[in-house]
């Protein structure tokens, strides 16, 4: 073999070695980043007794608590239907797992990939008198439904002089970042809707609150948007009441007592955990 051939082989092997080294470094960096993002806060469980005597308790994470709430809603309201992209097999976060098997394809079913259509259908269902529980697979994709929610659902009661309404409508959507969702799976759009009269926006901070607040939304006479922090689906675990219960909408919880003249911090969802860990003052969390 010529010297030129030997040089080419050596060069090729050197390049391959560099590529392998770069891949190893990249893999290590991803593992370190994932570990860091997976533990960026510590979940502090709520206590069921703080909300009164709510019956028998069972350990649940957030997505199981949401599943339990929708199970109760479907069982107690024959007009209730659950629909969205992939909810039939349980959804990407497993929140609706087992519900189609239990209640049938007429009440729990998949929709086309069309957020505007999902919201429009939910409005029609609610206006006709049924209870609509709609899922937008990721809150980042709720924007195509913005006109339906803000211009139709929120204004339906007002523009008809209270003759008609779509109050029996709840739109659920996973929201927020988990560390690897990139730009289209990490957004929190609640502020856009919170400034809209006629809509109620709810973000739970844990499983106990999620179940009680979701049932309140489903039974609320005004349309609700229920945003679920993705990072809490499995990391947040409470001892949740197994039965049917609701928690009030529009009422703040005092999590830390303190000198109100010095500080008043207001937050929602999983962000309450950060303030609870870092702020020795009065902390109120609104849920509207």
C-alpha positions, -999 to 999 in steps of 0.1 A, spaced: 0 0 0 13 35 -9 21 61 17 -8 82 5 -32 53 11 -18 49 47 -22 86 53 -58 84 42 -66 54 64 -50 71 94 -69 103 87 -102 85 84 -96 67 117 -87 100 134 -120 115 121 -140 86 133 -124 88 167 -132 125 170 -168 118 160 -172 91 186 -156 114 213 -180 142 203 -210 119 205 -199 106 240 -195 142 252 -229 151 238 -246 121 254 -230 130 287 -241 166 284 -277 155 277 -277 132 307 -264 159 330 -289 184 316 -318 160 319 -309 152 355 -306 188 364 -340 197 348 -357 167 363 -350 179 399 -352 217 396 -377 218 425 -389 197 454 -426 189 456 -441 195 490 -474 174 493 -506 190 504 -525 175 533 -561 164 526 -572 174 562 -564 210 554 -594 210 531 -618 193 555 -630 157 559 -631 144 523 -633 107 530 -610 78 523 -575 87 509 -554 71 482 -519 80 470 -521 95 436 -499 116 413 -513 145 393 -523 126 362 -541 99 382 -560 126 402 -571 141 370 -582 107 357 -601 102 389 -619 135 385 -629 128 349 -641 93 359 -664 108 386 -676 134 361 -686 108 335 -701 86 361 -723 113 377 -733 131 346 -748 111 317 -745 140 294 -707 144 299 -684 136 271 -646 136 269 -628 142 236 -595 154 221 -564 141 202 -556 106 214 -578 106 245 -593 73 234 -562 53 243 -554 74 274 -537 105 259 -499 112 257 -498 118 295 -522 89 303 -548 113 320 -577 95 303 -564 60 304 -592 34 308 -621 58 305 -630 48 269 -631 11 280 -654 21 309 -678 46 292 -676 36 256 -666 53 223 -697 74 222 -686 94 253 -648 92 252 -634 96 217 -605 109 196 -608 140 174 -589 151 143 -558 171 149 -576 205 148 -576 226 179 -600 252 165 -624 223 157 -620 208 192 -629 242 208 -658 249 184 -672 214 189 -669 219 227 -689 251 225 -716 235 204 -719 205 228 -721 228 258 -747 251 242 -768 221 234 -769 212 271 -743 185 275 -711 187 295 -680 191 273 -646 181 286 -622 189 258 -584 182 257 -559 203 238 -529 179 237 -504 206 245 -512 242 256 -487 255 230 -511 245 203 -542 262 218 -536 294 198 -555 282 167 -585 278 191 -580 313 205 -608 330 185 -633 303 194 -624 305 231 -621 343 235 -646 355 209 -672 328 212 -671 308 244 -663 338 267 -690 361 251 -718 336 244 -738 344 276 -733 382 273 -741 386 236 -773 365 239 -786 385 269 -782 354 291 -805 334 269 -778 310 259 -744 300 273 -717 274 270 -709 272 307 -708 234 307 -675 235 289 -640 228 303 -609 228 281 -579 210 296 -543 214 284 -508 204 296 -487 235 301 -452 246 311 -417 234 307 -401 201 318 -366 207 306 -367 190 272 -398 202 255 -382 229 233 -402 259 221 -435 242 211 -439 220 242 -429 244 270 -453 274 269 -476 287 295 -504 307 278 -526 314 309 -520 352 308 -537 355 274 -569 340 287 -568 354 323 -575 389 308 -607 377 291 -640 384 309 -662 353 307 -635 327 311 -621 311 343 -585 300 342 -573 274 367 -539 259 373 -536 234 401 -505 231 423 -508 194 431 -531 163 429 -555 172 457 -561 206 442 -562 192 407 -590 167 413 -612 191 434 -607 221 410 -612 201 379 -646 188 392 -655 224 401 -646 235 365 -667 207 349 -697 217 370 -691 255 368 -718 275 349 -691 295 330 -665 281 305 -632 271 321 -597 266 309 -578 241 331 -541 241 326 -520 212 340 -483 217 347 -466 188 329 -437 187 354 -462 177 381 -479 148 363 -456 122 379 -434 142 403 -463 155 424 -479 129 447 -505 135 474 -529 114 494 -560 123 475 -596 117 486 -610 88 465 -646 101 464 -664 131 448 -654 165 461 -650 200 448 -628 230 458 -639 266 454 -628 286 423 -616 321 428 -603 317 463 -566 320 473 -549 297 497 -525 312 524 -495 289 523 -471 308 545 -482 333 572 -461 364 577 -459 401 579 -482 413 551 -469 449 554 -435 437 542 -443 411 514 -472 397 495 -463 372 469 -489 357 446 -483 327 424 -501 297 408 -495 260 399 -460 245 405 -445 280 409 -459 281 444 -433 254 454 -405 278 445 -419 306 467 -426 282 495 -390 271 495 -375 305 492 -398 330 509 -403 333 546 -434 355 542 -471 355 536 -478 336 503 -512 336 486 -521 316 455 -551 326 435 -569 299 415 -589 321 391 
